[in-house]
Amino acid sequence: MLKGINYLKLYGEEPSAIEQAFAIYANVIKLDENGIVLNAKYAEKRATQYIRSYCDSSYKVEPPFEDWEVTLHNPPPLQDLI
């Protein structure tokens, strides 16, 4: 999906775009009760769609992102709670 898209420059120049891609991946990924990932490729696809749309304004994300997919959450505490 990113073939021909110059997205590597985002890592040094657009950290908020990378943060959003990671947020989408984390929001979309699903695990079962044993911690087994159920939809790794779908979560990867959604994050990749964001990166592509960020780099290529002509690319249309289908289906469009839902609010819960793109929500940025507060960072975790600096120390573990347990």
C-alpha positions in Angstrom: 0.0 0.0 0.0 2.9 2.3 0.6 4.9 1.4 -2.6 6.0 4.6 -4.2 5.0 6.7 -1.2 7.9 8.6 0.5 6.8 8.0 4.0 10.1 7.5 5.7 10.7 11.2 6.0 7.8 11.4 8.4 9.9 9.8 11.1 12.2 12.7 11.4 10.0 15.6 10.1 6.4 14.8 11.1 6.4 12.9 14.5 2.7 13.7 15.0 1.9 11.7 11.9 3.7 8.7 13.3 2.0 9.2 16.6 -1.4 9.1 14.9 -0.5 6.0 12.9 0.5 4.2 16.1 -2.7 5.4 17.8 -4.8 4.0 15.0 -2.9 0.6 15.2 -3.3 0.4 19.0 -7.0 1.4 18.9 -7.9 -1.1 16.2 -5.9 -4.1 17.3 -8.0 -6.8 19.1 -6.7 -9.5 21.4 -8.6 -12.5 22.8 -8.8 -13.4 26.5 -5.4 -15.2 26.2 -3.6 -12.2 24.6 -3.6 -13.7 21.1 -3.8 -11.0 18.4 -6.9 -11.5 16.2 -6.6 -8.8 13.6 -2.9 -7.8 13.2 -3.2 -7.3 9.4 -6.3 -5.2 9.6 -4.8 -3.0 12.3 -1.7 -2.7 10.1 -3.9 -1.8 7.1 -5.7 1.0 8.9 -2.5 2.5 10.2 -1.0 2.3 6.7 -4.1 3.9 5.2 -3.5 6.8 7.5 0.1 7.2 6.5 -0.7 7.0 2.8 -3.5 9.5 3.1 -1.1 11.8 5.0 1.5 11.6 2.3 -0.9 11.5 -0.7 -3.8 13.8 -0.6 -5.5 12.1 -3.5 -5.8 8.8 -1.6 -9.2 8.2 0.0 -9.4 6.0 3.1 -12.2 3.4 2.7 -14.0 3.0 4.9 -13.4 6.4 6.4 -11.9 6.4 9.9 -14.3 6.4 12.8 -13.7 8.7 15.7 -12.7 5.8 18.0 -10.0 4.7 15.6 -8.2 8.1 15.5 -8.6 9.0 19.2 -5.3 9.9 20.9 -5.2 8.8 24.5 -3.2 10.2 27.4 0.2 8.7 27.8 0.7 6.0 30.4 2.2 7.0 33.8 6.0 7.3 33.9 6.1 4.4 36.4 4.2 1.1 36.4 1.3 1.0 38.8 2.1 -2.6 39.9 
